[in-house]
Amino acid sequence: MSDNEIDELAGKIAKALSEHASYAPKADGLCHLSEPEQQAVRDLIRTKRHAVKAALFVFAALVLWILKDAYMWIVGHLAFK
Protein backbone atom coordinates (compact mmCIF):
# COMPACT_ATOMS: atom_id res chain seq x y z
CA MET A 1 0.00 0.00 0.00
CA SER A 2 1.18 3.45 -0.75
CA ASP A 3 1.19 6.32 1.72
CA ASN A 4 -1.77 7.95 -0.02
CA GLU A 5 -3.86 4.78 0.25
CA ILE A 6 -2.96 4.44 3.93
CA ASP A 7 -3.91 8.07 4.60
CA GLU A 8 -7.20 7.64 2.74
CA LEU A 9 -8.00 4.47 4.68
CA ALA A 10 -7.13 6.15 7.99
CA GLY A 11 -9.43 9.03 7.10
CA LYS A 12 -12.30 6.67 6.33
CA ILE A 13 -11.77 4.84 9.62
CA ALA A 14 -11.66 8.12 11.57
CA LYS A 15 -14.85 9.31 9.87
CA ALA A 16 -16.65 6.05 10.61
CA LEU A 17 -15.56 6.19 14.25
CA SER A 18 -16.69 9.77 14.65
CA GLU A 19 -20.09 8.93 13.12
CA HIS A 20 -20.42 5.95 15.43
CA ALA A 21 -19.48 8.09 18.44
CA SER A 22 -22.14 10.65 17.55
CA TYR A 23 -24.83 7.94 17.90
CA ALA A 24 -23.66 7.02 21.39
CA PRO A 25 -25.94 8.38 24.14
CA LYS A 26 -23.02 9.07 26.47
CA ALA A 27 -20.46 11.74 25.78
CA ASP A 28 -17.71 10.01 27.76
CA GLY A 29 -17.26 6.99 25.49
CA LEU A 30 -18.87 4.26 23.47
CA CYS A 31 -19.75 1.95 26.35
CA HIS A 32 -23.49 1.61 26.88
CA LEU A 33 -23.21 -0.18 30.22
CA SER A 34 -23.94 1.49 33.51
CA GLU A 35 -21.18 1.79 36.12
CA PRO A 36 -22.36 -1.25 38.15
CA GLU A 37 -22.57 -3.31 34.95
CA GLN A 38 -19.05 -2.23 33.98
CA GLN A 39 -17.79 -3.22 37.44
CA ALA A 40 -19.50 -6.60 37.12
CA VAL A 41 -17.77 -7.18 33.78
CA ARG A 42 -14.42 -6.23 35.34
CA ASP A 43 -15.06 -8.68 38.18
CA LEU A 44 -15.92 -11.45 35.72
CA ILE A 45 -12.71 -10.83 33.78
CA ARG A 46 -10.69 -10.81 37.01
CA THR A 47 -12.34 -14.08 38.09
CA LYS A 48 -11.59 -15.61 34.70
CA ARG A 49 -7.94 -14.62 34.98
CA HIS A 50 -7.68 -16.20 38.42
CA ALA A 51 -9.38 -19.37 37.16
CA VAL A 52 -6.99 -19.62 34.22
CA LYS A 53 -3.97 -19.14 36.50
CA ALA A 54 -5.25 -21.82 38.88
CA ALA A 55 -5.91 -24.24 36.02
CA LEU A 56 -2.42 -23.64 34.61
CA PHE A 57 -0.91 -24.23 38.05
CA VAL A 58 -2.76 -27.53 38.44
CA PHE A 59 -1.82 -28.59 34.90
CA ALA A 60 1.85 -27.73 35.50
CA ALA A 61 1.86 -29.68 38.78
CA LEU A 62 0.34 -32.68 37.01
CA VAL A 63 2.92 -32.50 34.20
CA LEU A 64 5.76 -32.29 36.72
CA TRP A 65 4.38 -35.26 38.61
CA ILE A 66 4.17 -37.30 35.40
CA LEU A 67 7.70 -36.28 34.42
CA LYS A 68 8.99 -37.28 37.86
CA ASP A 69 7.32 -40.69 37.60
CA ALA A 70 8.69 -41.20 34.09
CA TYR A 71 12.18 -40.22 35.28
CA MET A 72 11.97 -42.59 38.25
CA TRP A 73 10.78 -45.42 35.99
CA ILE A 74 13.61 -44.87 33.49
CA VAL A 75 16.26 -44.56 36.20
CA GLY A 76 14.90 -47.65 37.96
CA HIS A 77 15.08 -49.71 34.81
CA LEU A 78 18.58 -48.51 33.96
CA ALA A 79 19.90 -49.06 37.48
CA PHE A 80 18.92 -52.73 37.69
CA LYS A 81 20.36 -53.86 34.34
N, C-alpha and C positions, 0 to 999 in steps of 0.2 A: 504494500500500500504506500502511496505517496503521502507526503505531508499534507497536501491539499485535501486528499480523501479523508485522512485522519481528522483534520480540523472540521471538515464538513460533518463527519460522523459524530464528533464530539458536540458540535452545535445542535445536531438533531437530538442527541441524548439529553443535553441540557434543556432544550425546549420541551421535550416530553416530560422530563422530571418537574419542570416548573408548572406545566399544565396539570400534572397529577397533584402537585402540592396545592394548587389553587382549589381543587375539589375537596381537600381535606378539611373537616370541620374545625380542627384545632390549628392554631397558628404556631404552636411550638414543635410540630413534627408531623410525621405521617402515621403515627401509631394511633389506632382508634380504640385502644383499651384504656380503661380507667386505671388510676394508680393502684388500687388493690389487685386488679387483674394483672397488671404488669408485675407486681411483687409476687403474685402466685406463680407466674411464668418463670420468674427468676429463681424462686424456690424449687420449682420442678427441675429446672436445668441444673441447679446445685445438687439436688438429690440424685439426678442421673449421673452427674460426674462422680459423686461418692460411690454410687453403685458400680460404675465401671471400674473405678480404682479398686474396690473390694473384690470384684470378680477377677481382675487381673492379678491381684495378690494371691487369691486362692488358686488360680490357674498356674501361676509361677511356682507356688509351693508344691502343687501336685507334680509339675514337671521335674522339679528338683528331687522330689521323693522317688520318682520313677528312674531318673538318672542315677541316683544313689544306689537303688536296687540293682540296676543294670550293671553298674560298676562293681558292686559287691559280687554279683553272679559271675562276671568275667574274671575278676581277681581270684575268686574261689576256685573256678575251674582251671585257671592257669597255675595256681599254687599247688594243686594236688596231682599234677601230671609230671 
